[in-house]
Amino acid sequence: MAKKGIVVSKHKYTLSEKLYYPEIFKGMGVSIRHFFANIFKKKYTVTLQYPEQKESYTERFRGKHRLMTREDGSLRCVACMMCATACPAECIYIEAEDVGDSLVEKRAKLFVIDELRCIFCGLCVEACPTDAIRMDTGEHVEPEYTREAFIYDKKKLLQKTGRSVAIQGGDSDYIHKN
Amino acid sequence: MPTIKIDGKEIVVESNTTIIEAAKKLGIDIPVFCYHEGLSIAANCRMCLVEVEVNGRKFNKPLPACHTIVSEGMSVLTDTPKVKKTREGVLEFLFLNHPIDCPICDQAGECYLQDHYMAHGGYESRLDTEKVRKNKAVPIGEYVILDSERCVLCSRCVRFTKEISKTEELGIFNRGNHSEIGVVTGKSLDNEYSLNVVDICPVGALTSRDFRFKKRVWYLKSTPSICSGCSMGCNSFVEYENGIIYRVKPRENKDVNGWWMCNEGRLLYHQINNNRLTTTLTKGSEISQKEALSKFADIIKSHKNSSDKIGVVLSTHLSNESAYAVKSFFKDYFGVKSFYINNKKDGKSDDFLIKKDKNPNRIGVSLIIGTNSIDKTLKEAVKKHETLIFWGGEISSEFDSIESDLKKVKNIILFATNKNILTDIADISFPITSIVQERGTFINVQNRLQQFYPIEKHQALTYNPTDKGVAQITSITQRIYTPIEWLVNLSKKMDYNYSLDSIFKVFTQMRKEIPQFTNIEYKDIGLNGFLLKEK
């Protein structure tokens, strides 16, 4: 089925547009009005003083990863490798170990995320069967001086966890509070 | 020879065939738990129930496909609503007390329960009472760990210990919901074949302690290989990721090992992963490959007019192709006449798969270097020769008696896979590939020619997980060559024109010279091997 084309008529200039200067002054007027509004009426100001003032993100913003703990403080991750399998960037490396106790059995000996490779798609969070990994810190990955520093190990990923513990069977306090 | 129909497809099968065997021939998949080709038929899981019609009259109830013998005019339906409902019902019962702990289960990814639930289940749970809890993670032997909660009571393992290993350690205890697999009081699952129960367990009830939590199975790649533990040459799959082998599983070959393999053969992969020789050494300290090759060339050149002072010792771990290439290289270019076989010590044996002769290719290597040299022992060799070239660094059965004389030999050149006492003694040691890194053939104790394939770029090395960052695999500073590649390197160094630079060329040459190989094409060997005729 052939698409019908749309006929666009050429804009016809009015007299004041043709004269050029009236339109220039109109435009300048808008700029000058905003200039004075910004100076005298603070509530119109759109600029943020960045490091001190921050734009708040939506709740669904996917930021830096963090690992969750159980109520007793142990890592929730059971090293099932679902996140590493789901990860399209292959940035998660996990090594499992035997706990030697029949309740938990398995845990992560190593849990490493290469934040430089990560594309922040959130598939790891979706794949996790134990709610062990979240991306709700609301923070960007900080700049570092070396590439190695972007490789986050278990300790670094757990630092964000002290404030929130995931509870078995779901958690109403899902959003990490700054 | 009854003619039967399965889902409308007609097939003529031999009498005494079961429906499931006939369906397999037609490529129709019938889900099972308890049925295993290598074991007796128990028909207790009821997963394979199908509808059966004989001469237009339908049986009231579905019949188990694994247990029903075909008869003339039988028509089997595997895809009716009744069969689907039956399968769903059976699965629902099996899942009643299942803990669904797939995230920590080593079987996840190759689990029959997972596969069947995705294909035939898909229902919501209707259980509103507590699940029956059973024992978890109980070691029941040196190599096997039991999780009773995951068990579907198919009794495959019980039948295995009864029929194959004939040790009868396992049984089913208690009744109803509380039935569970267990070890008979006073025994533990410690027979030579205990790891087979891990393979045949359709779910995660019996898992390997050696493989426990090492790797998720879907990351593993698999290559057909041959076990080099003894002269039986059990067919196996080597399973690996990034060049590190994680486990070895038996490969079905009814003429050799059936479906089984011994524990020792399975755990042999540790030798291939660890303590490998990776660089050229002189008396145990590292030198560059170039230096080592020119040193080797100098030694051989010094024997230009005294080739009887060179002795070549071939390991029984060499493939037929490597052994032939080595033999023809030294015989044709340097006129070496003394070839010896480095036999390994005899070990334990039984009447099933484990053989006394621990040399995987003794028959092949002795066929290639000729029967005359078999009687010659290493004891003569160390006294007779100034230069000994060892191909394969296995410790020979005569080693204790020749050790003092061996140290007096002027030049010892060694091509070895692993570091051992020989690499410390040898004047030059070259690393060679192990059986999983090259392609080749072995001849087993039945006189069967069997081939093995290489895995993708084998790293073979000590692997040091670091706490910071991704685990590092110790990088290889030098490439590890196959014996044939080393010969090519050496011939380049010495400006010889050596033409046998691939195993296929070697094999063609071998066919001309050795009568047993005359009628064999390389592609004829296949995965199941080729039985050689006695000459």
HADDOCK unambig.tbl for C-alpha pairs under 7 A between the chains (distance, minus, plus):
assign (segid A and resid 78 and name CA) (segid B and resid 104 and name CA) 6.56 0.50 0.50
assign (segid A and resid 80 and name CA) (segid B and resid 103 and name CA) 4.63 0.50 0.50
assign (segid A and resid 80 and name CA) (segid B and resid 104 and name CA) 5.87 0.50 0.50
assign (segid A and resid 93 and name CA) (segid B and resid 470 and name CA) 6.51 0.50 0.50
assign (segid A and resid 96 and name CA) (segid B and resid 213 and name CA) 5.83 0.50 0.50
assign (segid A and resid 96 and name CA) (segid B and resid 214 and name CA) 6.74 0.50 0.50
assign (segid A and resid 97 and name CA) (segid B and resid 213 and name CA) 6.35 0.50 0.50
assign (segid A and resid 98 and name CA) (segid B and resid 213 and name CA) 6.98 0.50 0.50
assign (segid A and resid 102 and name CA) (segid B and resid 136 and name CA) 5.82 0.50 0.50
assign (segid A and resid 102 and name CA) (segid B and resid 137 and name CA) 5.80 0.50 0.50
assign (segid A and resid 106 and name CA) (segid B and resid 104 and name CA) 6.12 0.50 0.50
assign (segid A and resid 110 and name CA) (segid B and resid 467 and name CA) 6.91 0.50 0.50
assign (segid A and resid 112 and name CA) (segid B and resid 469 and name CA) 6.44 0.50 0.50
assign (segid A and resid 112 and name CA) (segid B and resid 470 and name CA) 6.74 0.50 0.50
assign (segid A and resid 151 and name CA) (segid B and resid 469 and name CA) 5.98 0.50 0.50
assign (segid A and resid 153 and name CA) (segid B and resid 468 and name CA) 6.51 0.50 0.50
assign (segid A and resid 153 and name CA) (segid B and resid 469 and name CA) 6.79 0.50 0.50
